[in-house]
Amino acid sequence: MRHLFLLLFLAIVTCSCTQQPLQDGDIVFQASFSQQSRAVEIATNSPYSHCGVVF
């Protein structure tokens, strides 16, 4: 549930920055503060550990 809240928060922030609503097929990237997420970020050399598709 916490991840869902963070993903929704990120989507809202993303929309407010771009001034465009999310559309079907948009990809939303997410970063988290968990140890598992940090491991993914290090292994992939990326600031993001999760992603989702809007539909």
Residue frames as a rotation matrix with the C-alpha (Angstrom) as fourth column:
MET 1
0.568 0.823 0.000 0.00
0.823 -0.568 0.000 0.00
0.000 0.000 -1.000 0.00
ARG 2
0.396 -0.496 -0.772 2.85
0.199 -0.775 0.600 2.37
-0.896 -0.392 -0.208 0.80
HIS 3
-0.679 -0.668 0.305 4.35
0.405 0.007 0.914 1.82
-0.613 0.744 0.266 -2.65
LEU 4
-0.095 0.739 0.667 1.00
0.978 -0.056 0.202 2.59
0.186 0.671 -0.718 -4.27
PHE 5
0.759 0.364 -0.541 0.78
0.524 -0.833 0.175 5.86
-0.387 -0.416 -0.823 -2.34
LEU 6
-0.068 -0.886 -0.458 4.33
0.092 -0.462 0.882 6.79
-0.993 0.018 0.113 -3.38
LEU 7
-0.674 -0.139 0.726 3.59
0.694 0.220 0.686 5.97
-0.255 0.966 -0.052 -7.01
LEU 8
0.352 0.879 0.323 0.44
0.919 -0.389 0.058 8.09
0.177 0.277 -0.945 -6.97
PHE 9
0.619 -0.209 -0.757 2.32
0.279 -0.842 0.461 10.93
-0.734 -0.497 -0.463 -5.31
LEU 10
-0.490 -0.872 0.017 5.03
0.254 -0.124 0.959 10.73
-0.834 0.474 0.282 -7.97
ALA 11
-0.380 0.435 0.817 2.40
0.922 0.111 0.370 10.77
0.070 0.894 -0.443 -10.71
ILE 12
0.718 0.665 -0.205 0.81
0.688 -0.723 0.062 13.90
-0.107 -0.185 -0.977 -9.23
VAL 13
0.282 -0.709 -0.646 4.18
0.075 -0.655 0.752 15.63
-0.957 -0.260 -0.131 -8.92
THR 14
-0.648 -0.528 0.550 5.07
0.537 0.195 0.821 14.63
-0.540 0.827 0.157 -12.47
CYS 15
0.074 0.770 0.634 1.80
0.981 -0.171 0.093 16.03
0.179 0.615 -0.768 -13.79
SER 16
0.813 0.270 -0.516 2.25
0.427 -0.879 0.213 19.32
-0.395 -0.394 -0.830 -11.95
CYS 17
-0.096 -0.930 -0.354 5.76
0.111 -0.364 0.925 19.74
-0.989 0.049 0.138 -13.37
THR 18
-0.815 -0.262 0.518 4.85
0.488 0.174 0.856 19.04
-0.314 0.949 -0.014 -16.98
GLN 19
-0.531 0.712 -0.460 1.42
-0.518 -0.702 -0.489 20.68
-0.671 -0.021 0.741 -16.92
GLN 20
-0.355 0.429 -0.830 0.11
-0.777 0.358 0.517 17.75
0.519 0.829 0.207 -18.95
PRO 21
0.424 0.567 0.707 -2.24
-0.853 0.513 0.101 15.04
-0.305 -0.645 0.700 -17.69
LEU 22
-0.639 -0.575 0.511 -1.06
-0.410 0.817 0.406 11.45
-0.650 0.050 -0.758 -17.65
GLN 23
0.200 0.661 -0.723 -2.30
-0.980 0.144 -0.140 9.42
0.012 0.737 0.676 -20.57
ASP 24
0.864 0.140 0.483 -2.69
-0.162 0.987 0.003 5.71
-0.476 -0.081 0.876 -21.22
GLY 25
0.776 -0.613 0.149 0.70
0.517 0.483 -0.706 4.23
0.361 0.625 0.692 -22.02
ASP 26
0.490 -0.624 0.609 2.72
-0.579 -0.755 -0.308 6.83
0.652 -0.202 -0.731 -20.09
ILE 27
0.243 -0.519 -0.819 5.60
0.602 0.743 -0.293 5.36
0.761 -0.422 0.493 -18.11
VAL 28
0.746 0.033 0.665 6.04
-0.458 -0.700 0.548 6.56
0.484 -0.713 -0.507 -14.53
PHE 29
-0.051 -0.854 -0.518 9.39
0.258 0.489 -0.833 6.06
0.965 -0.176 0.195 -12.79
GLN 30
0.860 0.412 0.300 9.68
-0.224 -0.224 0.949 5.76
0.458 -0.883 -0.101 -9.03
ALA 31
-0.380 -0.919 -0.100 12.41
-0.160 0.172 -0.972 5.88
0.911 -0.354 -0.212 -6.41
SER 32
0.771 0.607 -0.195 11.99
0.035 0.265 0.964 4.43
0.636 -0.750 0.183 -2.95
PHE 33
0.224 -0.679 0.699 13.90
-0.879 -0.451 -0.157 4.55
0.422 -0.579 -0.698 0.32
SER 34
0.905 0.141 0.401 13.96
-0.327 0.834 0.444 0.82
-0.272 -0.533 0.801 1.02
GLN 35
-0.022 -0.968 0.248 17.18
-0.496 0.226 0.838 -1.20
-0.868 -0.105 -0.485 1.04
GLN 36
0.013 0.096 0.995 15.91
0.631 0.771 -0.083 -3.36
-0.776 0.629 -0.051 -1.82
SER 37
0.908 0.365 0.205 15.21
0.392 -0.574 -0.719 -0.30
-0.145 0.733 -0.665 -3.94
ARG 38
0.596 -0.768 -0.235 18.64
-0.651 -0.633 0.419 1.11
-0.471 -0.097 -0.877 -3.20
ALA 39
-0.182 -0.653 0.735 20.19
-0.004 0.748 0.664 -2.19
-0.983 0.118 -0.139 -4.30
VAL 40
0.399 0.407 0.822 18.29
0.814 0.257 -0.522 -2.01
-0.423 0.877 -0.229 -7.62
GLU 41
0.986 -0.025 -0.166 19.39
-0.079 -0.942 -0.325 1.61
-0.148 0.334 -0.931 -8.12
ILE 42
0.206 -0.978 0.035 23.04
-0.642 -0.108 0.759 0.69
-0.739 -0.178 -0.650 -7.54
ALA 43
-0.177 -0.267 0.947 22.91
0.321 0.894 0.312 -2.43
-0.930 0.359 -0.072 -9.71
THR 44
0.384 0.432 0.816 21.30
0.900 0.022 -0.435 -0.58
-0.206 0.902 -0.381 -12.61
ASN 45
-0.704 -0.685 -0.187 23.18
0.654 -0.728 0.204 2.71
-0.276 0.021 0.961 -12.13
SER 46
-0.347 0.711 0.612 19.83
0.430 -0.459 0.778 4.50
0.833 0.533 -0.146 -12.17
PRO 47
-0.896 0.086 0.435 18.10
-0.388 -0.626 -0.676 6.97
0.214 -0.775 0.594 -9.83
TYR 48
0.072 0.996 0.052 14.93
-0.979 0.061 0.194 4.86
0.190 -0.065 0.980 -10.16
SER 49
-0.835 -0.347 0.428 14.09
-0.462 0.864 -0.200 1.46
-0.300 -0.365 -0.881 -8.77
HIS 50
-0.354 0.796 0.491 10.53
0.547 0.602 -0.582 0.92
-0.759 0.063 -0.648 -10.03
CYS 51
-0.909 0.217 -0.357 8.38
-0.403 -0.677 0.616 1.90
-0.108 0.703 0.703 -12.97
GLY 52
-0.352 0.863 0.362 4.78
0.397 0.488 -0.777 1.58
-0.848 -0.130 -0.515 -13.96
VAL 53
-0.928 0.156 0.339 2.56
0.294 -0.254 0.921 2.08
0.230 0.955 0.190 -16.98
VAL 54
-0.635 0.751 -0.178 -0.55
-0.415 -0.527 -0.742 4.24
-0.651 -0.397 0.647 -16.82
PHE 55
-0.901 0.429 -0.061 -3.71
0.141 0.424 0.894 2.61
0.410 0.797 -0.443 -18.19
